[in-house]
Amino acid sequence: MIRRTHPALSAWAWLVYGFLYLPILVLIIFSFNDSKFGATWAGFTTKWYGVLLAREDVREALTNTLLVALSSTLISTVLGTLVGLGLWRYSTRFRLPLTFLLVTPIVIPDVVMGVSLLMFYSLVRGGLELTGWTFENGFWTVMFAHVTFQISYVALTVRSRLAGYDRSLEEAARDLGASSVQSFLRVILPLALPGVLAGALLAFTLSLDDFVVTYFTSGSGFRTLPVLIYTSVKKGVTPDINALSTLLVLFTVVAIVAANAIMRPRAGRGGDS
């Protein structure tokens, strides 16, 4: 029996959704505004997307964003998957402290994480300078900074994916003659794969639109799309920046929808959800 939702509750829900999504909808609409000036609507056009692609700084920022997102996602997926499998497989007294350490990068403010990474890189740079080596903030510092928070999301996603499975499945495979490598590749990994893919997509999305941590760790000569948008709006919001923000929102939504589709339980597969 389907219970009808109270009208007042439905109205409140629509108000909340409106508060969350109307600013994004306004941004998308004004990315097609023919006027160069802010909120003055002068007709529909798609020319700002062409203007956007013609800008050298946008193409460079897009390349930097994708390189950082892809490389950090690859590293964090491998490391996060191993951590998630370890937390699911082994019951030790360190499980709770390890889980706490994994959750910490998710809940602490981004600005705290950005400042702490900036200080850490400065400390490492100071130590290396004593040996004659040094480095500047740029691609590598941003990439490793993103890995630090992406690992948590991948590990927790993989562990939650495997939480409903009986660990005796692996033991049964071993009893049937499979080696430890074969049981991992043919039993555990297929079970964990949806969680691994969903965690990777989530990590990619987080890297794609991260601004705060990137801003603190990128230095002056390296910019990603969120940092470019931030520096551009200081001079005023223009339609091409609206178009750039719209594309960033679109990429993020597609990745989130794909992650949810992968993690969604499938009918007719019993416990394999």
Disulfide bonds with the S-S distance in Angstrom:
none
